[in-house]
Structure formats: structure tokens, C-alpha cells
Amino acid sequence: MTFEITEPILVIGLGRVGAELAEKAKKSLNSDSLLISHDQKDLTDENSIKISTKSVVNPSIHLIRGSTLENLEEIQGKISKYSTIILMSNLAGKAGIGIAPIVSKICKEQEKNLLSFAIMPFKFEKDRIFQSGIALKRIRHDSHCTIVLDNDALLDSNPDLSHEQCNHISNKAIESVISSLKLSEISDDVNILSTSKDADDMEVSLKDSLRMLYEDAPPNSIKRSMLYVYGGSNVPIGVLNSISNITGGVFDENTTHVDMSSNESKIVMLSSVQGETKFDKYDPLGIISSEKTIDWDEPECSINCELDLKQLE
């Protein structure tokens, strides 16, 4: 089955990266947006919610999540007015990891049509791997459709890229999918978003995208793949035919979408997967099903109580 977008639409951006993507998605979809963060610098739109961690300047993920609960009614009120929610979160950042499970749970409780975008951290961000895996598991549980982009897989395919270049390529890939949401059919499942850096040879770009995809999921888990070919007006028909033949040999079913307006030359691939992915291993206890986990219902959080307790001798 495919994910169906129904209006009215609200795009929610969490943290700096999520806010930037939400503002661009808002213009592309002609929708409303809501920005949520614990950092005031991320909130560039009037329709925003500041999560206060009070006097703590370097809050933990759990404190940000606990502080978000204080704004629960306000977030619920904002979401209640819309039919489809598009959630943009960077799960390499504190705001994304901390706030996303709270927002996705609200959407599920209100029976909203939820499409979630999640950016996963680099392998060297070891302090974020475990928490990002748990946050993604909760988001997937609450969403009708989840689209995941793995920065680490992009870096493995292109080790010469800088941190900033990786982020730019990731954001552009997500923007590509957002701009075609009303025209494309996206599987209502877990989808892996893979891409490459700009390349003169489109076949090289395709192979880089496939390499990035296989970093996250085994070939036999891929059910369907949609191909976005950018710079289509400058690509010879023979090359497009060759790309179609390559993907036809890899996948049982594929769809090719050509965007003629882009000045960049690259391929973005959106693949629906079934079964285990790389991210399931981020949480060592992930093999335990939610039905057998006693504390699954509420995401872990901490609250700064500031209790004045006397020292007991």
C-alpha cells in the first residue's frame, strides 16, 4: 500500500536541521509549519514552541524530553487542527532524539496521518548511536510511513566528503523527495533514502546510491525502489535507458521519475524495505518486542526537580 497525503498538512521541524527542512517543505507543499526546539536560535518562524530547560545550558536528551512534556497540551492543540503531519527530525542531534518520540506518540494518539523523516548519525558519533536507534524505533512504531537517511552510509560511500558536504547532500535529497510528494507514490513502510554527490556520469551516481543503500539493508529486503534522476534535461536518452536497465536488473519492480528543472546532476533513490535494517542493531535490546517490554509505553525522560534535600548522616 502507498502513503496518502490528505490536507490540511502540518510540517513539524525539530531542532536546527529539522527547522531548516520544515521551512523549505512548507513552501514546497504550500502547508503550515511548526518549529520545536530547546534552542531559541532554531526557531525562525512565528509558529514555534520553545522547550525550556530552565537554568541548564547543556541539557541531556532525557532532560529535553522531560521538559517537552511541560508543553504537551500546546503541542497537542497545534497538531489537532491537521489531517497529515510531516515530521522532520535529525536523530544525530539532541532536539531530534529527545522531542521526536513525544511528537510521534501524540500523532498516533490523535490518529493523524504521520510521515516521518529521520536523519541518522555518523558512526563516530558514538554517544548518539544508541539513543538514535531507540528514537527511530519509537518513530517507526507511531508513523504510517518512515523515510530514513543514513549520514554514515553516505560517508562510507564517499569518504572524501566533509561533515558539511554530507549534511548538504542529505538535506538536498530530502528536499527532492518532499518536492515530489504530491506526485509520487511512497510505500507506507520503512523507506531508505540513498543518494550520491554530484557526478557527470549518471551511472556512477546510481552505483554510489546503490552502495549507500546496501550499507543499510541487504538486497533481499528491498521490496520496491523509486528513482529520481536530476538534471534530466541534460541527460541523453540512452543514459536514462541504461539506468533503467541497471535498476531493472537489481529490483523486481522500480519506478523512474525524471526532474527536468534541477541544475544538479545526480540520482536520489527511495527504497521500501522489509525486515531488519542496520539501525535495528543500534539498540542491543532491540530484538525484544514491545509486547514483552514493560516500560515501552512512555519514552525515557528526566525532569529537573531542583529538590532541596537535607544531607542525612
C-alpha positions in Angstrom: 0.0 0.0 0.0 1.1 3.6 -0.5 1.1 6.6 1.8 -1.7 9.0 1.0 -1.4 12.7 1.9 -4.6 14.4 2.9 -5.0 18.2 3.6 -4.6 20.2 5.8 -0.9 19.5 6.2 1.4 20.5 9.0 5.2 20.1 8.7 6.9 19.9 12.1 10.7 20.7 12.3 12.7 19.6 15.4 16.0 21.3 16.2 18.1 23.3 13.7 18.2 20.8 10.8 14.6 19.9 11.2 13.6 23.6 11.3 15.5 24.3 8.1 13.9 21.3 6.3 10.5 22.2 7.6 10.7 25.8 6.3 11.6 24.5 2.8 8.9 21.8 2.9 6.3 24.3 3.9 6.9 26.3 0.7 7.0 23.2 -1.5 3.8 21.7 -0.1 2.0 25.1 0.5 1.3 23.9 4.0 1.7 25.2 7.6 4.8 24.6 9.7 5.6 24.3 13.4 9.1 24.5 14.8 10.1 23.0 18.1 13.4 23.2 19.9 15.2 23.9 23.2 17.4 26.4 21.4 15.9 29.8 20.6 18.2 30.2 17.6 16.5 27.3 15.8 13.1 29.0 16.0 13.0 31.3 13.0 9.2 31.1 12.4 6.4 32.8 14.4 4.6 29.4 14.8 7.1 27.8 17.1 7.4 26.3 20.6 10.4 26.9 22.8 11.2 24.0 25.1 12.6 25.5 28.3 15.3 23.6 30.2 15.4 26.5 32.7 19.0 27.1 34.0 20.6 24.1 32.3 22.6 25.3 29.3 23.8 21.9 28.1 20.7 19.7 28.7 20.8 15.9 28.2 18.5 14.2 25.7 16.3 12.9 28.6 16.0 16.4 30.2 14.9 17.9 26.8 12.3 15.1 26.5 11.1 15.6 30.1 10.9 19.4 29.5 8.9 18.8 26.3 6.2 17.2 28.4 5.5 20.6 30.1 4.4 21.8 26.6 2.4 18.7 25.9 -1.0 20.5 25.7 0.3 23.2 23.5 1.8 20.7 21.0 -1.4 18.6 21.1 -3.5 21.7 20.3 -1.3 22.6 17.3 -1.4 19.1 15.9 -5.2 18.6 16.4 -6.1 21.0 13.6 -4.4 19.0 10.8 -5.0 15.7 9.0 -1.5 14.9 7.8 1.7 15.6 9.8 5.1 15.5 8.3 7.8 15.2 11.0 11.4 16.3 10.2 14.0 15.2 12.7 17.7 14.9 12.8 18.4 11.9 15.1 22.0 12.9 15.4 21.0 15.9 17.4 19.7 16.3 20.9 16.5 18.0 19.9 15.6 15.4 17.4 16.3 12.4 19.6 14.6 14.0 22.6 11.5 15.5 21.1 10.6 13.3 18.1 9.2 10.3 20.1 6.9 12.6 22.1 5.6 14.3 18.9 5.1 11.0 17.1 3.3 9.5 20.0 0.9 12.5 20.1 0.2 12.0 16.4 -0.6 8.3 16.9 -2.9 9.0 19.8 -4.8 11.6 17.7 -4.9 9.1 14.8 -3.1 11.5 12.4 -1.6 10.5 9.1 2.1 10.7 10.0 5.0 10.7 7.6 8.4 10.9 9.4 11.8 11.8 8.0 14.8 10.8 10.2 18.5 11.5 9.6 20.7 9.0 11.3 24.1 9.9 12.9 27.7 9.2 11.7 29.4 6.1 13.1 31.9 8.2 15.0 29.1 10.0 16.9 29.1 7.1 19.4 27.3 8.9 22.1 24.3 9.3 19.8 24.1 5.8 18.2 22.2 4.0 21.0 19.7 6.8 21.7 19.1 7.5 18.0 18.3 3.8 17.4 15.7 3.8 20.2 14.2 7.1 19.0 13.9 5.7 15.4 12.2 2.5 16.7 9.5 4.6 18.5 9.0 6.9 15.5 8.6 3.9 13.2 6.1 2.4 15.6 4.0 5.6 15.5 4.3 6.5 11.8 2.3 5.3 8.8 5.5 5.9 6.7 9.1 6.5 7.7 11.9 7.7 5.5 15.4 7.3 6.8 18.6 8.8 5.5 21.9 7.5 7.0 24.7 10.0 7.1 27.1 7.2 8.0 26.3 5.2 4.8 26.8 8.4 2.7 30.2 8.9 4.3 31.2 5.3 3.7 30.3 5.6 0.0 32.2 8.9 -0.2 35.0 9.1 2.4 36.4 12.3 0.9 33.3 14.3 1.9 33.5 16.8 4.8 30.9 16.9 7.5 29.3 20.0 6.0 29.2 18.4 2.5 27.5 15.3 3.8 24.8 17.4 5.5 24.3 19.4 2.4 23.8 16.3 0.2 21.5 14.7 2.8 19.3 17.8 3.1 19.1 18.2 -0.7 18.0 14.5 -1.0 15.2 15.0 1.5 14.1 18.3 -0.3 13.9 16.3 -3.6 11.5 13.8 -2.1 9.4 16.5 -0.4 9.0 18.4 -3.6 7.6 15.4 -5.3 5.4 14.1 -2.5 2.1 15.1 -4.2 3.2 13.4 -7.5 4.9 10.2 -6.3 3.6 7.0 -4.6 5.6 6.2 -1.5 5.2 2.8 0.3 3.6 3.1 3.7 6.5 1.2 5.3 10.1 1.9 6.2 11.9 3.6 3.3 15.7 4.1 2.9 16.7 7.3 1.2 20.1 7.0 -0.7 21.9 9.4 -3.0 25.4 10.5 -4.2 27.4 13.6 -4.6 27.1 15.5 -7.9 28.6 13.4 -10.8 29.0 13.9 -14.5 28.4 10.2 -15.1 24.9 9.3 -14.0 25.7 5.6 -13.9 28.4 6.3 -11.4 25.9 8.3 -9.3 23.4 5.3 -9.5 26.1 2.9 -8.3 27.0 5.2 -5.4 23.4 5.3 -4.4 23.1 1.5 -4.5 26.2 1.2 -2.4 24.8 3.6 0.1 21.5 1.6 0.2 23.2 -1.7 0.7 25.1 -0.3 3.7 21.7 0.0 5.5 19.7 -3.0 4.2 20.5 -6.3 2.5 19.4 -6.6 -1.2 16.8 -9.3 -0.5 15.0 -7.0 1.9 14.2 -4.3 -0.7 10.6 -4.6 -2.0 10.5 -1.6 -4.3 12.7 1.3 -5.3 11.8 4.7 -6.8 14.5 6.5 -8.8 14.7 10.3 -9.1 17.0 11.4 -11.9 18.0 15.1 -11.6 19.5 17.1 -14.4 17.2 15.2 -16.7 17.1 17.8 -19.4 20.9 17.4 -19.9 21.0 13.6 -19.7 20.9 11.7 -23.0 18.0 9.3 -23.6 20.5 6.4 -24.0 21.9 7.1 -20.5 18.4 7.1 -19.0 17.7 3.8 -20.7 20.9 2.4 -19.4 20.0 3.5 -15.8 16.6 1.9 -16.2 18.2 -1.4 -17.4 20.6 -1.4 -14.4 17.8 -0.9 -11.8 15.6 -3.4 -13.7 18.3 -6.0 -13.2 18.6 -5.2 -9.5 15.0 -4.8 -8.4 11.9 -6.8 -9.4 9.9 -3.5 -9.6 11.1 0.1 -10.0 9.8 3.5 -10.9 11.8 6.2 -12.6 10.9 9.8 -12.0 12.8 12.5 -14.1 13.0 16.0 -12.8 13.9 18.4 -15.7 14.2 21.5 -13.7 17.2 20.7 -11.5 20.6 22.1 -12.4 22.4 19.4 -10.4 23.3 16.1 -11.9 22.7 13.2 -9.5 20.4 10.3 -8.6 18.2 10.0 -5.4 16.8 6.6 -4.6 13.9 5.9 -2.3 13.7 2.2 -1.4 11.0 0.4 0.6 12.5 -2.3 2.8 11.0 -5.2 4.8 12.8 -6.9 7.6 15.9 -6.0 9.6 18.0 -2.9 8.8 21.3 -1.7 10.1 19.5 0.6 12.6 17.9 -2.3 14.4 21.4 -3.1 15.7 21.9 0.3 17.3 19.9 -0.9 20.3 21.3 -4.2 21.6 17.9 -4.9 23.2 16.0 -4.2 20.1 15.3 -7.9 19.5 12.9 -7.8 22.4 9.4 -6.9 21.1 7.5 -4.0 22.5 4.8 -6.5 23.7 7.4 -8.0 26.1 8.8 -4.7 27.3 7.2 -3.4 30.4 8.4 0.2 30.1 7.7 0.7 26.3 4.6 3.0 26.6 6.4 6.1 27.8 9.7 7.3 26.3 12.5 7.6 28.9 12.9 11.1 30.2 14.2 13.0 33.2 12.9 16.1 34.9 14.9 18.8 36.7 13.0 18.8 40.0 15.5 21.0 42.0 14.7 19.3 45.2 16.1 20.8 48.4 17.0 17.7 50.3 19.0 17.8 53.6 22.1 15.7 53.9 21.4 12.7 56.1 24.3 11.4 58.2 
